[in-house]
Amino acid sequence: MAKYSKKLTNRIVELLKSDTYTIVEICRMCNITPFTYHYWIKNHPEFAEVIQEAKDERMQLFVLEARKSLLKKIQGYEVEEKKTVTVDSGKKNGDGNPVPKIKEQTIIKKHIQPDTVAIIFVLTNGAPDEFKNRQFSEVTGKDGKDLIPARVLTKAEAKEFIQKLEDEF
């Protein structure tokens, strides 16, 4: 088992914060086994704490990025597409490959429309009283009355009903 150290802990924390690596990938990069990683979490409370803080920080970054992306999806956005047409210049580079010459370069701006699904998501979650994403069906009788009128049974009727049920079973 690898020796627990502050340096190794810092390396694991940085890997957790920096990307979406799995625990197995992080362990491989740090030359420890997943067993060692989980052993340290169980037996070194300070390690478990900094690991949880790193995971929380990474999740906050994901949430921030998701919010930025959602805003772009709601508003729509502009992108530039660059198209380059090249021809052979007749020259060769040091590897003997032909050096291309730019003949024409075109930049096209495109507007990406707002995303309807993203808009629905924000409205149903942000203003649920005004925008519900649910449908309710209510079955009623004529003029909105109950289909089966409810009534309270008398004691004698209840006993009779129970007796009928018992006789059937």
Contact map, one row per residue, 1 for C-alpha under 8 A:
1110000000000000000000000000000110010000000000000000000000000000000000000000000000000000000000000000000000000000000000000000000000000000000000000000000000000000000000000
1111000000000000000000000000001100010000000000000000000000000000000000000000000000000000000000000000000000000000000000000000000000000000000000000000000000000000000000000
1111100000000000000000000000000000000000000000000000000000000000000000000000000000000000000000000000000000000000000000000000000000000000000000000000000000000000000000000
0111110110000000000000000000000000000001000000000000000000000000000000000000000000000000000000000000000000000000000000000000000000000000000000000000000000000000000000000
0011111110000000000000000000000000000000000000000000000000000000000000000000000000000000000000000000000000000000000000000000000000000000000000000000000000000000000000000
0001111111000000000000000000000000000000000000000000000000000000000000000000000000000000000000000000000000000000000000000000000000000000000000000000000000000000000000000
0000111111100000000000000000000000000000000000000000000000000000000000000000000000000000000000000000000000000000000000000000000000000000000000000000000000000000000000000
0001111111110000000000000000010000000000000000000000000000000000000000000000000000000000000000000000000000000000000000000000000000000000000000000000000000000000000000000
0001111111111000000000000000000000000000000000100000000000000000000000000000000000000000000000000000000000000000000000000000000000000000000000000000000000000000000000000
0000011111111100000000000000000000000000000000000000000000000000000000000000000000000000000000000000000000000000000000000000000000000000000000000000000000000000000000000
0000001111111110000000000000010000000000000000000000000000000000000000000000000000000000000000000000000000000000000000000000000000000000000000000000000000000000000000000
0000000111111111000000000110010000000000000000000000000000000000000000000000000000000000000000000000000000000000000000000000000000000000000000000000000000000000000000000
0000000011111111100000000000000000000000000000000110010000000000000000000000000000000000000000000000000000000000000000000000000000000000000000000000000000000000000000000
0000000001111111110000000000000000000000000000000000010000000000000000000000000000000000000000000000000000000000000000000000000000000000000000000000000000000000000000000
0000000000111111111010000100000000000000000000000000000000000000000000000000000000000000000000000000000000000000000000000000000000000000000000000000000000000000000000000
0000000000011111111110000100000000000000000000000010011001000000000000000000000000000000000000000000000000000000000000000000000000000000000000000000000000000000000000000
0000000000001111111000000000000000000000000000000000011011000000000000000000000000000000000000000000000000000000000000000000000000000000000000000000000000000000000000000
0000000000000111111100000000000000000000000000000000000001000000000000000000000000000000000000000000000000000000000000000000000000000000000000000000000000000000000000000
0000000000000011111110000000000000000000000000000000000000000000000000000000000000000000000000000000000000000000000000000000000000000000000000000000000000000000000000000
0000000000000001011111000000000000000000000000000000000000000000000000000000000000000000000000000000000000000000000000000000000000000000000000000000000000000000000000000
0000000000000011001111101100000000000000000000000000000000000000000000000000000000000000000000000000000000000000000000000000000000000000000000000000000000000000000000000
0000000000000000000111111100000000000000000000000000000000000000000000000000000000000000000000000000000000000000000000000000000000000000000000000000000000000000000000000
0000000000000000000011111110000001000000000000000000000000000000000000000000000000000000000000000000000000000000000000000000000000000000000000000000000000000000000000000
0000000000000000000001111111000011000000000000000000000000000000000000000000000000000000000000000000000000000000000000000000000000000000000000000000000000000000000000000
0000000000000000000011111111100000000000000000000000000000000000000000000000000000000000000000000000000000000000000000000000000000000000000000000000000000000000000000000
0000000000010011000011111111110000000000000000000000000000000000000000000000000000000000000000000000000000000000000000000000000000000000000000000000000000000000000000000
0000000000010000000000111111111111001000000000000000000000000000000000000000000000000000000000000000000000000000000000000000000000000000000000000000000000000000000000000
0000000000000000000000011111111110000000000000000000000000000000000000000000000000000000000000000000000000000000000000000000000000000000000000000000000000000000000000000
0000000000000000000000001111111100000000000000000000000000000000000000000000000000000000000000000000000000000000000000000000000000000000000000000000000000000000000000000
0000000100110000000000000111111100000000000000000000000000000000000000000000000000000000000000000000000000000000000000000000000000000000000000000000000000000000000000000
0100000000000000000000000011111110000000000000000000000000000000000000000000000000000000000000000000000000000000000000000000000000000000000000000000000000000000000000000
1100000000000000000000000011111111011000000000000000000000000000000000000000000000000000000000000000000000000000000000000000000000000000000000000000000000000000000000000
1000000000000000000000010011001111111000000000000000000000000000000000000000000000000000000000000000000000000000000000000000000000000000000000000000000000000000000000000
0000000000000000000000110010000111111100000000000000000000000000000000000000000000000000000000000000000000000000000000000000000000000000000000000000000000000000000000000
0000000000000000000000000000000011111110000000000000000000000000000000000000000000000000000000000000000000000000000000000000000000000000000000000000000000000000000000000
1100000000000000000000000000000111111111000000000000000000000000000000000000000000000000000000000000000000000000000000000000000000000000000000000000000000000000000000000
0000000000000000000000000010000111111111100000000000000000000000000000000000000000000000000000000000000000000000000000000000000000000000000000000000000000000000000000000
0000000000000000000000000000000001111111110000000000000000000000000000000000000000000000000000000000000000000000000000000000000000000000000000000000000000000000000000000
0000000000000000000000000000000000111111111000000000000000000000000000000000000000000000000000000000000000000000000000000000000000000000000000000000000000000000000000000
0001000000000000000000000000000000011111111100110000000000000000000000000000000000000000000000000000000000000000000000000000000000000000000000000000000000000000000000000
0000000000000000000000000000000000001111111110110000000000000000000000000000000000000000000000000000000000000000000000000000000000000000000000000000000000000000000000000
0000000000000000000000000000000000000111111110010000000000000000000000000000000000000000000000000000000000000000000000000000000000000000000000000000000000000000000000000
0000000000000000000000000000000000000011111110000000000000000000000000000000000000000000000000000000000000000000000000000000000000000000000000000000000000000000000000000
0000000000000000000000000000000000000001111111110000000000000000000000000000000000000000000000000000000000000000000000000000000000000000000000000000000000000000000000000
0000000000000000000000000000000000000000111111111000000000000000000000000000000000000000000000000000000000000000000000000000000000000000000000000000000000000000000000000
0000000000000000000000000000000000000000000111111100000000000000000000000000000000000000000000000000000000000000000000000000000000000000000000000000000000000000000000000
0000000010000000000000000000000000000001100111111110000000000000000000000000000000000000000000000000000000000000000000000000000000000000000000000000000000000000000000000
0000000000000000000000000000000000000001110111111111000000000000000000000000000000000000000000000000000000000000000000000000000000000000000000000000000000000000000000000
0000000000000000000000000000000000000000000011111111100000000000000000000000000000000000000000000000000000000000000000000000000000000000000000000000000000000000000000000
0000000000001000000000000000000000000000000001111111110000000000000000000000000000000000000000000000000000000000000000000000000000000000000000000000000000000000000000000
0000000000001001000000000000000000000000000000111111111000000000000000000000000000000000000000000000000000000000000000000000000000000000000000000000000000000000000000000
0000000000000000000000000000000000000000000000011111111100000000000000000000000000000000000000000000000000000000000000000000000000000000000000000000000000000000000000000
0000000000000000000000000000000000000000000000001111111110000000000000000000000000000000000000000000000000000000000000000000000000000000000000000000000000000000000000000
0000000000001101100000000000000000000000000000000111111111000000000000000000000000000000000000000000000000000000000000000000000000000000000000000000000000000000000000000
0000000000000001100000000000000000000000000000000011111111100000000000000000000000000000000000000000000000000000000000000000000000000000000000000000000000000000000000000
0000000000000000000000000000000000000000000000000001111111110000000000000000000000000000000000000000000000000000000000000000000000000000000000000000000000000000000000000
0000000000000000100000000000000000000000000000000000111111111000000000000000000000000000000000000000000000000000000000000000000000000000000000000000000000000000000000000
0000000000000001110000000000000000000000000000000000011111111100000000000000000000000000000000000000000000000000000000000000000000000000000000000000000000000000000000000
0000000000000000000000000000000000000000000000000000001111111110000000000000000000000000000000000000000000000000000000000000000000000000000000000000000000000000000000000
0000000000000000000000000000000000000000000000000000000111111111000000000000000000000000000000000000000000000000000000000000000000000000000000000000000000000000000000000
0000000000000000000000000000000000000000000000000000000011111111100000000000000000000000000000000000000000000000000000000000000000000000000000000000000000000000000000000
0000000000000000000000000000000000000000000000000000000001111111110000000000000000000000000000000000000000000000000000000000000000000000000000000000000000000000000000000
0000000000000000000000000000000000000000000000000000000000111111111000000000000000000000000000000000000000000000000000000000000000000000000000000000000000000000000000000
0000000000000000000000000000000000000000000000000000000000011111111100000000000000000000000000000000000000000000000000000000000000000000000000000000000000000000000000000
0000000000000000000000000000000000000000000000000000000000001111111110000000000000000000000000000000000000000000000000000000000000000000000000000000000000000000000000000
0000000000000000000000000000000000000000000000000000000000000111111111000000000000000000000000000000000000000000000000000000000000000000000000000000000000000000000000000
0000000000000000000000000000000000000000000000000000000000000011111111100000000000000000000000000000000000000000000000000000000000000000000000000000000000000000000000000
0000000000000000000000000000000000000000000000000000000000000001111111110000000000000000000000000000000000000000000000000000000000000000000000000000000000000000000000000
0000000000000000000000000000000000000000000000000000000000000000111111111000000000000000000000000000000000000000000000000000000000000000000000000000000000000000000000000
0000000000000000000000000000000000000000000000000000000000000000011111111100000000000000000000000000000000000000000001000000000000000000000000000000000000000000000000000
0000000000000000000000000000000000000000000000000000000000000000001111111110000000000000000000000000000000000000000000000000000000000000000000000000000000000000000000000
0000000000000000000000000000000000000000000000000000000000000000000111111111100000000000000000000000000000000000010000000000000000000000000000000000000000000000000000000
0000000000000000000000000000000000000000000000000000000000000000000011111111100000000000000000000000000000000000111001100000000000000000000000000000000000000000000000000
0000000000000000000000000000000000000000000000000000000000000000000001111111000000000000000000000000000000000000011101100000000000000000000000000000000000000000000000000
0000000000000000000000000000000000000000000000000000000000000000000000111111100000000000000000000000000000000000110000000000000000000000000000000000000000000000000000000
0000000000000000000000000000000000000000000000000000000000000000000000011111110000000000000000000000000000000011111000000000000000000000000000000000000000000000000000000
0000000000000000000000000000000000000000000000000000000000000000000000011011111000000000000000000000000000000011110000000000000000000000000000000000000000000000000000000
0000000000000000000000000000000000000000000000000000000000000000000000000001111100000000000000000000000000001111000000000000000000000000000000000000000000000000000000000
0000000000000000000000000000000000000000000000000000000000000000000000000000111110000000000000000000000000001111000000000000000000000000000000000000000000000000000000000
0000000000000000000000000000000000000000000000000000000000000000000000000000011111000000000000000000000000111100000000000000000000000000000000000000000000000000000000000
0000000000000000000000000000000000000000000000000000000000000000000000000000001111100000000000000000000000111100000000000000000000000000000000000000000000000000000000000
0000000000000000000000000000000000000000000000000000000000000000000000000000000111110000000000000000000011110000000000000000000000000000000000000000000000000000000000000
0000000000000000000000000000000000000000000000000000000000000000000000000000000011111000000000000000000011100000000000000000000000000000000000000000000000000000000000000
0000000000000000000000000000000000000000000000000000000000000000000000000000000001111100000000000000011111000000000000000000000000000000000000000000000000000000000000000
0000000000000000000000000000000000000000000000000000000000000000000000000000000000111110000000000000011110000000000000000000000000000000000000000000000000000000000000000
0000000000000000000000000000000000000000000000000000000000000000000000000000000000011111000000000001111100000000000000000000000000000000000000000000000000000000000000000
0000000000000000000000000000000000000000000000000000000000000000000000000000000000001111100000000001111000000000000000000000000000000000000000000000000000000000000000000
0000000000000000000000000000000000000000000000000000000000000000000000000000000000000111111000000111100000000000000000000000000000000000000000000000000000000000000000000
0000000000000000000000000000000000000000000000000000000000000000000000000000000000000011111000000111100000000000000000000000000000000000000000000000000000000000000000000
0000000000000000000000000000000000000000000000000000000000000000000000000000000000000001111100000110000000000000000000000000000000000000000000000000000000000000000000000
0000000000000000000000000000000000000000000000000000000000000000000000000000000000000001111110000110000000000000000000000000000000000000000000000000000000000000000000000
0000000000000000000000000000000000000000000000000000000000000000000000000000000000000000011111111110000000000000000000000000000000000000000000000000000000000000000000000
0000000000000000000000000000000000000000000000000000000000000000000000000000000000000000001111111110000000000000000000000000000000000000000000000000000000000000000000000
0000000000000000000000000000000000000000000000000000000000000000000000000000000000000000000111111000000000000000000000000000000000000000000000000000000000000000000000000
0000000000000000000000000000000000000000000000000000000000000000000000000000000000000000000111111000000000000000000000000000000000000000000000000000000000000000000000000
0000000000000000000000000000000000000000000000000000000000000000000000000000000000000000000111111100000000000000000000000000000000000000000000000000000000000000000000000
0000000000000000000000000000000000000000000000000000000000000000000000000000000000000000000111111110000000000000000000000000000000000000000000000000000000000000000000000
0000000000000000000000000000000000000000000000000000000000000000000000000000000000000001111110011111000000000000000000000000000000000000000000000000000000000000000000000
0000000000000000000000000000000000000000000000000000000000000000000000000000000000000001111110001111100000000000000000000000000000000000000000000000000000000000000000000
0000000000000000000000000000000000000000000000000000000000000000000000000000000000000111100000000111110000000000000000000000000000000000000000000000000000000000000000000
0000000000000000000000000000000000000000000000000000000000000000000000000000000000000111100000000011111000000000000000000000000000000000000000000000000000000000000000000
0000000000000000000000000000000000000000000000000000000000000000000000000000000000011110000000000001111110000000000000000000000000000000000000000000000000000000000000000
0000000000000000000000000000000000000000000000000000000000000000000000000000000000011110000000000000111110000000000000000000000000000000000000000000000000000000000000000
0000000000000000000000000000000000000000000000000000000000000000000000000000000000011100000000000000011111000000000000000000000000000000000000000000000000000000000000000
0000000000000000000000000000000000000000000000000000000000000000000000000000000001111000000000000000011111100000000000000000000000000000000000000000000000000000000000000
0000000000000000000000000000000000000000000000000000000000000000000000000000000001110000000000000000000111110000000000000000000000000000000000000000000000000000000000000
0000000000000000000000000000000000000000000000000000000000000000000000000000000111100000000000000000000011111000000000000000000000000000000000000000000000000000000000000
0000000000000000000000000000000000000000000000000000000000000000000000000000000111000000000000000000000001111100000000000000000000000000000000000000000000000000000000000
0000000000000000000000000000000000000000000000000000000000000000000000000000011110000000000000000000000000111110000000000000000000000000000000000000000000000000000000000
0000000000000000000000000000000000000000000000000000000000000000000000000000011110000000000000000000000000011111000000000000000000000000000000000000000000000000000000000
0000000000000000000000000000000000000000000000000000000000000000000000000001111000000000000000000000000000001111100000000000000000000000000000000000000000000000000000000
0000000000000000000000000000000000000000000000000000000000000000000000000001111000000000000000000000000000000111110000000000000000000000000000000000000000000000000000000
0000000000000000000000000000000000000000000000000000000000000000000000001011100000000000000000000000000000000011111000000000000000000000000000000000000000000000000000000
0000000000000000000000000000000000000000000000000000000000000000000000011111100000000000000000000000000000000001111101100000000000000000000000000000000000000000000000000
0000000000000000000000000000000000000000000000000000000000000000000000001101000000000000000000000000000000000000111111100000000000000000000000000000000000000000000000000
0000000000000000000000000000000000000000000000000000000000000000000000000100000000000000000000000000000000000000011111110000000000000000000000000000000000000000000000000
0000000000000000000000000000000000000000000000000000000000000000000000000000000000000000000000000000000000000000001111111000000000000000000000000000000000000000000000000
0000000000000000000000000000000000000000000000000000000000000000000001001100000000000000000000000000000000000000011111111100000000000000000000000000000000000000000000000
0000000000000000000000000000000000000000000000000000000000000000000000001100000000000000000000000000000000000000011111111110000000000000000000000000000000000000000000000
0000000000000000000000000000000000000000000000000000000000000000000000000000000000000000000000000000000000000000000111111111000000000000000000000000000000000000000000000
0000000000000000000000000000000000000000000000000000000000000000000000000000000000000000000000000000000000000000000011111111100000000000000000000000000000000000000000000
0000000000000000000000000000000000000000000000000000000000000000000000000000000000000000000000000000000000000000000001111111111000000000000000000000000000000000000000000
0000000000000000000000000000000000000000000000000000000000000000000000000000000000000000000000000000000000000000000000111111111100100000000000000000000000000000000000000
0000000000000000000000000000000000000000000000000000000000000000000000000000000000000000000000000000000000000000000000011111111101111000000000000000000000000000000000000
0000000000000000000000000000000000000000000000000000000000000000000000000000000000000000000000000000000000000000000000001111111100000000000000000000000000000000000000000
0000000000000000000000000000000000000000000000000000000000000000000000000000000000000000000000000000000000000000000000000111111100000000000000000000000000000000000000000
0000000000000000000000000000000000000000000000000000000000000000000000000000000000000000000000000000000000000000000000000111111111100000000000000000000000000000000000000
0000000000000000000000000000000000000000000000000000000000000000000000000000000000000000000000000000000000000000000000000011111111110000000000000000000000000000000000000
0000000000000000000000000000000000000000000000000000000000000000000000000000000000000000000000000000000000000000000000000000001111110000000000000000000000000000000000000
0000000000000000000000000000000000000000000000000000000000000000000000000000000000000000000000000000000000000000000000000001001111110000000000000000000000000000000000000
0000000000000000000000000000000000000000000000000000000000000000000000000000000000000000000000000000000000000000000000000011001111111000000000000000000000000000000000000
0000000000000000000000000000000000000000000000000000000000000000000000000000000000000000000000000000000000000000000000000001000111111110000000000000000000000000000000000
0000000000000000000000000000000000000000000000000000000000000000000000000000000000000000000000000000000000000000000000000001000000111110000000000000000000000000000000000
0000000000000000000000000000000000000000000000000000000000000000000000000000000000000000000000000000000000000000000000000000000000011111000000000000000000000000000000000
0000000000000000000000000000000000000000000000000000000000000000000000000000000000000000000000000000000000000000000000000000000000011111100000000000000000000000000000000
0000000000000000000000000000000000000000000000000000000000000000000000000000000000000000000000000000000000000000000000000000000000000111110000000000000000000000000000000
0000000000000000000000000000000000000000000000000000000000000000000000000000000000000000000000000000000000000000000000000000000000000011111000000000000000000000000000000
0000000000000000000000000000000000000000000000000000000000000000000000000000000000000000000000000000000000000000000000000000000000000001111100000000000000000000000000000
0000000000000000000000000000000000000000000000000000000000000000000000000000000000000000000000000000000000000000000000000000000000000000111110000010000000000000000000000
0000000000000000000000000000000000000000000000000000000000000000000000000000000000000000000000000000000000000000000000000000000000000000011111011110000000000000000000000
0000000000000000000000000000000000000000000000000000000000000000000000000000000000000000000000000000000000000000000000000000000000000000001111111110000000000000000000000
0000000000000000000000000000000000000000000000000000000000000000000000000000000000000000000000000000000000000000000000000000000000000000000111111010000000000000000000000
0000000000000000000000000000000000000000000000000000000000000000000000000000000000000000000000000000000000000000000000000000000000000000000011111000000000000000000000000
0000000000000000000000000000000000000000000000000000000000000000000000000000000000000000000000000000000000000000000000000000000000000000000111111100000000000000000000000
0000000000000000000000000000000000000000000000000000000000000000000000000000000000000000000000000000000000000000000000000000000000000000000111111110000000000000000000000
0000000000000000000000000000000000000000000000000000000000000000000000000000000000000000000000000000000000000000000000000000000000000000000110011111100000000000000000000
0000000000000000000000000000000000000000000000000000000000000000000000000000000000000000000000000000000000000000000000000000000000000000001111001111100000000000000000000
0000000000000000000000000000000000000000000000000000000000000000000000000000000000000000000000000000000000000000000000000000000000000000000000000111110000000000000000000
0000000000000000000000000000000000000000000000000000000000000000000000000000000000000000000000000000000000000000000000000000000000000000000000000111111000000000000000000
0000000000000000000000000000000000000000000000000000000000000000000000000000000000000000000000000000000000000000000000000000000000000000000000000001111100000000000000000
0000000000000000000000000000000000000000000000000000000000000000000000000000000000000000000000000000000000000000000000000000000000000000000000000000111110000000000000000
0000000000000000000000000000000000000000000000000000000000000000000000000000000000000000000000000000000000000000000000000000000000000000000000000000011111000000000000000
0000000000000000000000000000000000000000000000000000000000000000000000000000000000000000000000000000000000000000000000000000000000000000000000000000001111111100000000000
0000000000000000000000000000000000000000000000000000000000000000000000000000000000000000000000000000000000000000000000000000000000000000000000000000000111111100000000000
0000000000000000000000000000000000000000000000000000000000000000000000000000000000000000000000000000000000000000000000000000000000000000000000000000000011111110000000000
0000000000000000000000000000000000000000000000000000000000000000000000000000000000000000000000000000000000000000000000000000000000000000000000000000000011111111000000000
0000000000000000000000000000000000000000000000000000000000000000000000000000000000000000000000000000000000000000000000000000000000000000000000000000000011111111100000000
0000000000000000000000000000000000000000000000000000000000000000000000000000000000000000000000000000000000000000000000000000000000000000000000000000000011111111110000000
0000000000000000000000000000000000000000000000000000000000000000000000000000000000000000000000000000000000000000000000000000000000000000000000000000000000111111111000000
0000000000000000000000000000000000000000000000000000000000000000000000000000000000000000000000000000000000000000000000000000000000000000000000000000000000011111111100000
0000000000000000000000000000000000000000000000000000000000000000000000000000000000000000000000000000000000000000000000000000000000000000000000000000000000001111111110000
0000000000000000000000000000000000000000000000000000000000000000000000000000000000000000000000000000000000000000000000000000000000000000000000000000000000000111111111000
0000000000000000000000000000000000000000000000000000000000000000000000000000000000000000000000000000000000000000000000000000000000000000000000000000000000000011111111100
0000000000000000000000000000000000000000000000000000000000000000000000000000000000000000000000000000000000000000000000000000000000000000000000000000000000000001111111110
0000000000000000000000000000000000000000000000000000000000000000000000000000000000000000000000000000000000000000000000000000000000000000000000000000000000000000111111111
0000000000000000000000000000000000000000000000000000000000000000000000000000000000000000000000000000000000000000000000000000000000000000000000000000000000000000011111111
0000000000000000000000000000000000000000000000000000000000000000000000000000000000000000000000000000000000000000000000000000000000000000000000000000000000000000001111111
0000000000000000000000000000000000000000000000000000000000000000000000000000000000000000000000000000000000000000000000000000000000000000000000000000000000000000000111111
0000000000000000000000000000000000000000000000000000000000000000000000000000000000000000000000000000000000000000000000000000000000000000000000000000000000000000000011111
